[in-house]
């Protein structure tokens, strides 16, 4: 099942595709922001056994997949479980469904934020700008409908 199909089923399909993709990218952005930026998120995921996958997202090659279970465990252990729980509640979806979608979108988000194959240095304050993910939802939808 494609990412677009998953988004359609998660967010009701039809006109909701762009809204669903935007919502999902927004949740991914919140996770990155709460983790302290791309560097914080990549460090967190590497600490929880996903180093090879995370490195593939940062590098210019193909992105390795992670499972929703791996992601959920890492986020929970890293203190970000409440971000997922809050987002699932606001979107009216099950946390496991949301984790499944995030496991597909986060690789694209990190890839989008590391176009030169390097994790941007954190400014120390975790001041990640959510607007840096602007256009990712449209890019994901365009890639899946082309």
SEZANU-64738 format. One record per atom (N, C-alpha, C): residue number from 1; residue in three letters; chain; x, y, z. Coordinates in pm, 1 decimal. Layout:
BEGIN
vexlum	doba	sevo	u	v	w
NUM	ALA	A	X	Y	Z
...
% end
This chain:
BEGIN
vexlum	doba	sevo	u	v	w
1	UNK	A	84.9	-117.6	0.0
1	UNK	A	0.0	0.0	0.0
1	UNK	A	89.8	124.4	0.0
2	UNK	A	59.3	220.0	-85.0
2	UNK	A	141.4	339.9	-96.8
2	UNK	A	117.8	434.5	19.9
3	UNK	A	209.3	527.4	35.6
3	UNK	A	194.2	629.5	139.0
3	UNK	A	65.9	707.7	116.5
4	UNK	A	36.8	742.0	-8.7
4	UNK	A	-85.3	816.2	-38.9
4	UNK	A	-208.0	736.0	0.9
5	UNK	A	-210.7	607.2	-29.2
5	UNK	A	-323.5	523.3	10.0
5	UNK	A	-336.5	517.0	161.0
6	UNK	A	-222.8	505.4	230.1
6	UNK	A	-225.4	503.1	376.6
6	UNK	A	-279.5	633.8	432.4
7	UNK	A	-235.6	745.6	375.5
7	UNK	A	-285.7	875.2	420.1
7	UNK	A	-434.5	885.5	395.6
8	UNK	A	-478.6	838.1	279.3
8	UNK	A	-620.4	843.4	246.3
8	UNK	A	-702.7	764.8	346.1
9	UNK	A	-657.2	643.8	379.2
9	UNK	A	-734.3	562.4	471.9
9	UNK	A	-728.5	618.5	614.0
10	UNK	A	-614.8	674.7	651.8
10	UNK	A	-601.2	728.8	787.1
10	UNK	A	-684.8	854.2	806.3
11	UNK	A	-689.4	938.6	703.2
11	UNK	A	-756.7	1067.0	717.8
11	UNK	A	-884.8	1078.8	636.7
12	UNK	A	-939.9	967.4	591.3
12	UNK	A	-1070.8	970.9	529.1
12	UNK	A	-1072.8	981.4	378.3
13	UNK	A	-959.6	991.4	312.2
13	UNK	A	-954.9	991.1	166.1
13	UNK	A	-1008.4	1116.9	103.0
14	UNK	A	-1019.7	1110.8	-29.1
14	UNK	A	-1075.6	1221.5	-105.5
14	UNK	A	-1001.5	1350.9	-83.6
15	UNK	A	-1076.7	1454.5	-50.9
15	UNK	A	-1020.3	1587.2	-30.4
15	UNK	A	-923.7	1591.1	87.1
16	UNK	A	-930.8	1492.7	175.2
16	UNK	A	-847.0	1492.1	294.8
16	UNK	A	-701.7	1455.8	270.6
17	UNK	A	-668.0	1413.8	147.0
17	UNK	A	-530.7	1371.8	121.2
17	UNK	A	-429.2	1480.0	155.2
18	UNK	A	-448.8	1600.6	100.8
18	UNK	A	-354.0	1709.4	127.0
18	UNK	A	-358.3	1749.6	273.7
19	UNK	A	-477.2	1753.6	330.7
19	UNK	A	-490.0	1788.3	472.0
19	UNK	A	-424.9	1681.0	558.4
20	UNK	A	-446.4	1554.9	522.8
20	UNK	A	-386.1	1445.7	598.6
20	UNK	A	-235.2	1448.9	591.0
21	UNK	A	-182.8	1470.6	471.7
21	UNK	A	-37.6	1478.5	455.3
21	UNK	A	18.0	1596.1	532.9
22	UNK	A	-49.9	1710.5	526.5
22	UNK	A	-4.0	1827.8	601.0
22	UNK	A	-7.9	1802.9	750.6
23	UNK	A	-112.8	1736.5	797.2
23	UNK	A	-123.9	1705.6	939.4
23	UNK	A	-12.3	1612.5	983.4
24	UNK	A	15.0	1513.4	902.4
24	UNK	A	119.4	1416.5	935.5
24	UNK	A	257.2	1480.7	934.1
25	UNK	A	283.4	1565.2	836.5
25	UNK	A	410.4	1637.1	831.3
25	UNK	A	421.6	1730.8	951.1
26	UNK	A	310.8	1790.1	990.9
26	UNK	A	311.1	1877.3	1109.1
26	UNK	A	346.4	1798.8	1235.5
27	UNK	A	292.0	1678.8	1250.2
27	UNK	A	324.8	1594.9	1365.8
27	UNK	A	472.8	1556.9	1361.7
28	UNK	A	522.1	1521.6	1242.6
28	UNK	A	664.6	1489.8	1229.2
28	UNK	A	748.5	1610.1	1270.4
29	UNK	A	706.7	1728.1	1228.4
29	UNK	A	778.0	1850.4	1266.1
29	UNK	A	776.8	1874.3	1415.7
30	UNK	A	662.2	1846.5	1479.5
30	UNK	A	653.9	1862.0	1624.8
30	UNK	A	749.7	1766.2	1695.1
31	UNK	A	757.5	1643.8	1645.8
31	UNK	A	850.7	1546.9	1704.9
31	UNK	A	994.4	1594.5	1690.9
32	UNK	A	1028.2	1643.4	1571.4
32	UNK	A	1163.7	1693.7	1549.1
32	UNK	A	1191.7	1811.8	1640.8
33	UNK	A	1095.1	1900.3	1651.1
33	UNK	A	1110.2	2019.4	1736.1
33	UNK	A	1129.1	1978.9	1882.5
34	UNK	A	1043.9	1889.4	1931.2
34	UNK	A	1051.3	1847.5	2072.1
34	UNK	A	1178.0	1768.9	2102.6
35	UNK	A	1233.7	1703.3	2000.8
35	UNK	A	1356.6	1625.7	2019.5
35	UNK	A	1479.9	1715.1	2021.4
36	UNK	A	1462.7	1841.9	1985.2
36	UNK	A	1576.4	1933.3	1981.4
36	UNK	A	1632.5	1949.6	1841.2
37	UNK	A	1548.0	1935.2	1742.0
37	UNK	A	1591.7	1951.0	1603.4
37	UNK	A	1627.6	1817.6	1541.2
38	UNK	A	1673.5	1824.3	1417.5
38	UNK	A	1709.7	1702.9	1344.0
38	UNK	A	1819.3	1627.2	1418.2
39	UNK	A	1916.9	1700.4	1469.9
39	UNK	A	2025.8	1636.2	1542.2
39	UNK	A	1973.9	1561.7	1665.0
40	UNK	A	1883.4	1621.6	1738.0
40	UNK	A	1827.1	1556.5	1856.6
40	UNK	A	1748.3	1431.4	1822.2
41	UNK	A	1666.6	1439.6	1715.6
41	UNK	A	1588.0	1323.2	1675.8
41	UNK	A	1677.2	1211.2	1624.1
42	UNK	A	1773.9	1245.1	1541.2
42	UNK	A	1861.5	1140.5	1488.3
42	UNK	A	1941.8	1075.7	1600.6
43	UNK	A	1988.0	1154.8	1695.7
43	UNK	A	2060.0	1098.3	1810.7
43	UNK	A	1970.3	1004.2	1891.1
44	UNK	A	1846.1	1046.4	1914.6
44	UNK	A	1751.1	964.7	1990.3
44	UNK	A	1727.4	831.4	1920.9
45	UNK	A	1702.9	834.9	1791.5
45	UNK	A	1675.5	711.3	1718.0
45	UNK	A	1799.1	622.5	1708.5
46	UNK	A	1915.8	684.2	1695.0
46	UNK	A	2039.9	605.9	1692.6
46	UNK	A	2062.0	536.1	1825.7
47	UNK	A	2031.0	603.1	1935.8
47	UNK	A	2047.7	544.8	2069.1
47	UNK	A	1955.4	425.2	2089.9
48	UNK	A	1850.4	416.5	2009.7
48	UNK	A	1753.7	308.3	2025.0
48	UNK	A	1762.9	207.6	1910.0
49	UNK	A	1884.0	192.8	1854.3
49	UNK	A	1910.7	85.7	1760.2
49	UNK	A	1874.2	109.0	1615.1
50	UNK	A	1846.1	232.8	1578.2
50	UNK	A	1808.3	260.7	1440.0
50	UNK	A	1913.1	342.0	1365.9
51	UNK	A	2039.4	327.2	1406.5
51	UNK	A	2148.0	406.7	1349.4
51	UNK	A	2164.1	392.3	1199.8
52	UNK	A	2159.7	269.3	1148.6
52	UNK	A	2176.9	247.7	1004.7
52	UNK	A	2064.1	311.4	925.6
53	UNK	A	1941.2	293.2	973.7
53	UNK	A	1825.8	351.6	904.1
53	UNK	A	1834.6	504.1	905.3
54	UNK	A	1864.0	560.7	1020.5
54	UNK	A	1871.7	706.5	1032.9
54	UNK	A	1982.3	762.1	943.2
55	UNK	A	2094.9	693.9	939.4
55	UNK	A	2203.6	739.7	851.8
55	UNK	A	2160.9	738.8	706.2
56	UNK	A	2078.5	641.1	667.7
56	UNK	A	2031.1	635.2	529.0
56	UNK	A	1938.3	753.0	498.2
57	UNK	A	1865.1	802.0	598.2
57	UNK	A	1776.0	916.3	577.0
57	UNK	A	1856.7	1043.3	553.8
58	UNK	A	1966.7	1055.4	628.7
58	UNK	A	2050.6	1174.9	619.9
58	UNK	A	2131.7	1173.5	490.2
59	UNK	A	2182.3	1057.8	454.5
59	UNK	A	2266.1	1048.3	334.2
59	UNK	A	2180.7	1069.3	209.1
60	UNK	A	2247.9	1076.6	96.9
60	UNK	A	2177.1	1105.0	-27.8
60	UNK	A	2124.3	980.7	-98.3
61	UNK	A	2136.9	863.6	-35.9
61	UNK	A	2088.1	739.5	-96.5
61	UNK	A	1943.1	712.1	-59.3
62	UNK	A	1901.1	589.2	-83.0
62	UNK	A	1764.3	546.6	-51.1
62	UNK	A	1744.2	541.1	100.4
63	UNK	A	1622.1	570.3	142.6
63	UNK	A	1588.0	568.1	284.6
63	UNK	A	1548.6	427.8	328.9
64	UNK	A	1612.3	378.0	435.1
64	UNK	A	1573.3	249.9	494.1
64	UNK	A	1447.2	269.3	576.6
65	UNK	A	1365.2	166.6	578.1
65	UNK	A	1240.4	170.0	654.1
65	UNK	A	1265.0	134.7	800.8
66	UNK	A	1175.0	184.4	885.3
66	UNK	A	1169.7	142.5	1024.8
66	UNK	A	1026.5	99.4	1052.5
67	UNK	A	1007.6	20.9	1155.3
67	UNK	A	872.0	-23.1	1189.1
67	UNK	A	807.6	75.7	1286.1
68	UNK	A	677.1	72.1	1289.5
68	UNK	A	605.1	157.9	1383.2
68	UNK	A	638.4	119.1	1526.7
69	UNK	A	662.2	-10.7	1550.1
69	UNK	A	698.7	-56.6	1684.1
69	UNK	A	832.5	-1.1	1728.8
70	UNK	A	931.9	-4.9	1638.0
70	UNK	A	1063.4	51.9	1669.7
70	UNK	A	1050.0	200.3	1701.4
71	UNK	A	976.9	270.2	1617.1
71	UNK	A	960.8	414.0	1635.2
71	UNK	A	888.0	444.7	1765.8
72	UNK	A	780.2	374.0	1790.6
72	UNK	A	703.1	396.7	1912.8
72	UNK	A	785.6	374.2	2037.9
73	UNK	A	863.5	266.4	2038.6
73	UNK	A	947.0	236.3	2154.7
73	UNK	A	1053.3	344.1	2174.3
74	UNK	A	1117.0	385.8	2066.2
74	UNK	A	1220.8	488.6	2076.7
74	UNK	A	1162.7	620.9	2126.1
75	UNK	A	1048.5	658.9	2071.2
75	UNK	A	987.6	785.9	2113.0
75	UNK	A	941.9	780.1	2258.3
76	UNK	A	882.4	667.7	2296.8
76	UNK	A	837.4	651.8	2435.3
76	UNK	A	956.5	657.5	2530.5
77	UNK	A	1061.2	581.1	2500.4
77	UNK	A	1180.0	577.8	2585.5
77	UNK	A	1254.6	711.2	2583.9
78	UNK	A	1241.4	785.3	2476.2
78	UNK	A	1307.9	914.5	2463.8
78	UNK	A	1226.5	1030.3	2518.3
79	UNK	A	1112.3	1000.7	2579.3
79	UNK	A	1030.8	1105.3	2639.9
79	UNK	A	938.8	1178.0	2543.7
80	UNK	A	918.0	1123.3	2423.1
80	UNK	A	832.7	1190.5	2325.1
80	UNK	A	700.3	1118.2	2301.8
81	UNK	A	671.0	1018.4	2382.3
81	UNK	A	544.6	945.3	2368.3
81	UNK	A	423.3	1033.4	2382.0
82	UNK	A	432.7	1136.2	2466.7
82	UNK	A	318.1	1225.2	2486.5
82	UNK	A	288.1	1308.7	2361.5
83	UNK	A	389.9	1337.9	2282.2
83	UNK	A	368.5	1412.7	2157.7
83	UNK	A	281.6	1329.8	2063.3
84	UNK	A	312.2	1200.7	2053.1
84	UNK	A	234.5	1111.4	1967.3
84	UNK	A	93.1	1096.1	2022.8
85	UNK	A	81.2	1076.6	2153.3
85	UNK	A	-50.2	1060.1	2214.7
85	UNK	A	-136.7	1184.3	2193.8
86	UNK	A	-78.8	1302.2	2215.0
86	UNK	A	-153.8	1427.0	2196.0
86	UNK	A	-196.3	1443.8	2050.6
87	UNK	A	-104.9	1415.6	1958.8
87	UNK	A	-135.4	1430.8	1815.8
87	UNK	A	-244.4	1332.9	1773.0
88	UNK	A	-235.4	1208.9	1820.0
88	UNK	A	-336.9	1109.1	1785.6
88	UNK	A	-473.7	1154.1	1835.8
89	UNK	A	-476.9	1207.7	1957.8
89	UNK	A	-602.8	1257.4	2013.1
89	UNK	A	-660.6	1372.2	1932.0
90	UNK	A	-575.7	1466.5	1893.9
90	UNK	A	-621.9	1581.9	1815.5
90	UNK	A	-670.2	1540.0	1677.1
91	UNK	A	-604.7	1439.9	1618.5
91	UNK	A	-642.0	1395.0	1484.0
91	UNK	A	-753.8	1290.9	1486.3
92	UNK	A	-784.3	1239.8	1606.0
92	UNK	A	-890.4	1140.8	1618.2
92	UNK	A	-853.5	1004.5	1560.7
93	UNK	A	-725.8	968.1	1573.0
93	UNK	A	-679.9	838.8	1522.7
93	UNK	A	-611.2	761.9	1634.4
94	UNK	A	-598.2	632.6	1614.2
94	UNK	A	-529.1	545.8	1707.7
94	UNK	A	-378.5	575.7	1704.6
95	UNK	A	-313.7	571.1	1819.9
95	UNK	A	-169.5	597.6	1827.1
95	UNK	A	-89.4	503.2	1738.1
96	UNK	A	-128.7	376.5	1733.1
96	UNK	A	-55.5	280.1	1650.3
96	UNK	A	-67.7	313.6	1502.5
97	UNK	A	-185.9	361.0	1460.1
97	UNK	A	-203.4	404.6	1321.3
97	UNK	A	-111.8	522.5	1292.3
98	UNK	A	-110.2	616.8	1384.3
98	UNK	A	-28.4	736.2	1365.9
98	UNK	A	119.8	699.2	1361.3
99	UNK	A	162.9	610.9	1448.5
99	UNK	A	303.4	566.5	1447.0
99	UNK	A	338.4	498.7	1315.0
100	UNK	A	245.8	421.1	1260.9
100	UNK	A	268.8	356.7	1132.8
100	UNK	A	291.0	459.3	1021.8
101	UNK	A	212.8	565.8	1024.3
101	UNK	A	227.8	671.0	924.3
101	UNK	A	355.1	751.5	948.1
102	UNK	A	384.6	779.2	1074.2
102	UNK	A	507.2	853.8	1106.7
102	UNK	A	631.8	774.7	1067.8
103	UNK	A	625.8	643.5	1081.0
103	UNK	A	739.7	560.0	1041.9
103	UNK	A	766.9	571.9	891.9
104	UNK	A	664.8	607.8	815.1
104	UNK	A	682.4	628.2	671.7
104	UNK	A	721.7	772.3	638.7
105	UNK	A	672.4	867.7	716.3
105	UNK	A	695.1	1009.5	685.2
105	UNK	A	825.8	1062.8	743.6
106	UNK	A	864.1	1017.3	863.2
106	UNK	A	986.9	1069.2	925.0
106	UNK	A	1111.3	1051.5	837.4
107	UNK	A	1128.6	937.3	769.8
107	UNK	A	1245.8	927.7	682.0
107	UNK	A	1247.2	1037.8	575.0
108	UNK	A	1129.3	1068.2	519.1
108	UNK	A	1119.5	1174.1	418.3
108	UNK	A	1146.9	1311.0	479.9
109	UNK	A	1096.8	1331.5	602.6
109	UNK	A	1117.0	1460.4	669.5
109	UNK	A	1264.9	1483.9	697.4
110	UNK	A	1332.0	1383.3	752.1
110	UNK	A	1475.2	1397.6	781.5
110	UNK	A	1552.4	1415.7	651.0
111	UNK	A	1517.8	1338.1	549.9
111	UNK	A	1582.4	1350.2	419.0
111	UNK	A	1564.2	1491.7	363.3
112	UNK	A	1443.0	1544.5	376.3
112	UNK	A	1410.0	1679.4	329.2
112	UNK	A	1492.7	1786.3	401.7
113	UNK	A	1517.6	1762.6	529.4
113	UNK	A	1589.0	1860.4	613.0
113	UNK	A	1740.9	1845.9	607.2
114	UNK	A	1787.7	1743.2	536.6
114	UNK	A	1932.7	1719.3	524.2
114	UNK	A	1970.0	1701.2	377.1
115	UNK	A	1939.3	1800.4	293.5
115	UNK	A	1961.1	1783.1	148.3
115	UNK	A	2107.2	1764.7	108.9
116	UNK	A	2198.8	1810.9	191.5
116	UNK	A	2340.9	1797.4	158.2
116	UNK	A	2405.3	1676.6	225.5
117	UNK	A	2323.5	1590.5	287.0
117	UNK	A	2375.0	1469.9	350.2
117	UNK	A	2437.6	1492.6	486.1
118	UNK	A	2411.4	1607.3	546.1
118	UNK	A	2466.6	1641.7	678.1
118	UNK	A	2353.8	1683.4	771.6
119	UNK	A	2361.5	1637.9	896.3
119	UNK	A	2266.3	1683.2	998.1
119	UNK	A	2304.7	1824.4	1037.6
120	UNK	A	2209.7	1919.1	1029.8
120	UNK	A	2243.1	2055.3	1070.0
120	UNK	A	2277.3	2061.2	1218.6
121	UNK	A	2377.3	2140.3	1251.3
121	UNK	A	2417.5	2156.2	1391.3
121	UNK	A	2304.9	2223.6	1467.3
122	UNK	A	2277.7	2172.6	1585.8
122	UNK	A	2175.3	2230.9	1671.9
122	UNK	A	2227.3	2360.4	1731.0
123	UNK	A	2140.7	2456.0	1741.3
123	UNK	A	2179.9	2582.9	1799.7
123	UNK	A	2184.1	2578.9	1950.8
124	UNK	A	2163.9	2463.0	2008.9
124	UNK	A	2167.8	2450.9	2154.5
124	UNK	A	2031.9	2467.3	2218.1
125	UNK	A	1947.1	2552.0	2160.0
125	UNK	A	1816.1	2575.6	2218.0
125	UNK	A	1707.1	2490.3	2157.6
126	UNK	A	1742.4	2404.8	2064.1
126	UNK	A	1640.6	2321.5	2001.4
126	UNK	A	1544.9	2403.8	1918.8
127	UNK	A	1590.1	2517.1	1865.7
127	UNK	A	1504.0	2609.0	1794.5
127	UNK	A	1474.6	2564.4	1652.4
128	UNK	A	1415.6	2448.2	1635.3
128	UNK	A	1379.0	2398.3	1503.8
128	UNK	A	1260.7	2477.9	1451.2
129	UNK	A	1270.3	2521.8	1327.6
129	UNK	A	1165.1	2600.4	1264.3
129	UNK	A	1077.2	2506.9	1181.6
130	UNK	A	950.3	2494.0	1221.3
130	UNK	A	859.2	2405.0	1151.6
130	UNK	A	841.8	2441.9	1004.8
131	UNK	A	863.5	2567.9	970.1
131	UNK	A	847.4	2608.7	830.5
131	UNK	A	951.1	2542.1	740.7
132	UNK	A	1057.2	2486.0	799.6
132	UNK	A	1158.5	2415.5	721.0
132	UNK	A	1099.6	2293.8	651.1
133	UNK	A	986.2	2244.6	700.2
133	UNK	A	920.3	2130.2	637.9
133	UNK	A	816.4	2173.4	534.9
134	UNK	A	807.8	2303.0	510.4
134	UNK	A	713.8	2354.3	412.1
134	UNK	A	734.3	2286.8	278.2
135	UNK	A	627.1	2246.1	216.5
135	UNK	A	634.7	2183.3	86.1
135	UNK	A	652.4	2032.9	89.3
136	UNK	A	685.6	1975.5	205.9
136	UNK	A	707.4	1830.7	210.7
136	UNK	A	578.8	1754.7	183.4
137	UNK	A	466.0	1797.9	239.5
137	UNK	A	339.6	1727.4	216.6
137	UNK	A	305.7	1726.2	68.4
138	UNK	A	320.9	1841.6	4.1
138	UNK	A	291.8	1849.8	-138.9
138	UNK	A	387.4	1762.0	-218.6
139	UNK	A	514.0	1760.2	-177.3
139	UNK	A	614.9	1679.0	-244.0
139	UNK	A	580.7	1530.2	-231.6
140	UNK	A	538.7	1487.7	-112.2
140	UNK	A	500.7	1348.8	-91.1
140	UNK	A	379.1	1311.5	-175.1
141	UNK	A	279.8	1398.6	-177.0
141	UNK	A	159.9	1370.6	-255.3
141	UNK	A	191.1	1369.5	-404.0
142	UNK	A	273.0	1463.0	-449.8
142	UNK	A	307.4	1468.8	-592.0
142	UNK	A	383.5	1344.6	-634.8
143	UNK	A	472.4	1297.4	-548.9
143	UNK	A	551.4	1179.4	-581.7
143	UNK	A	463.0	1054.6	-589.5
144	UNK	A	359.7	1049.6	-510.0
144	UNK	A	275.5	930.8	-505.1
144	UNK	A	165.2	934.2	-611.2
145	UNK	A	133.9	1051.8	-665.2
145	UNK	A	29.4	1059.1	-767.1
145	UNK	A	86.1	1065.0	-906.3
146	UNK	A	217.8	1082.9	-917.3
146	UNK	A	280.8	1093.3	-1050.3
146	UNK	A	292.8	957.8	-1117.2
% end
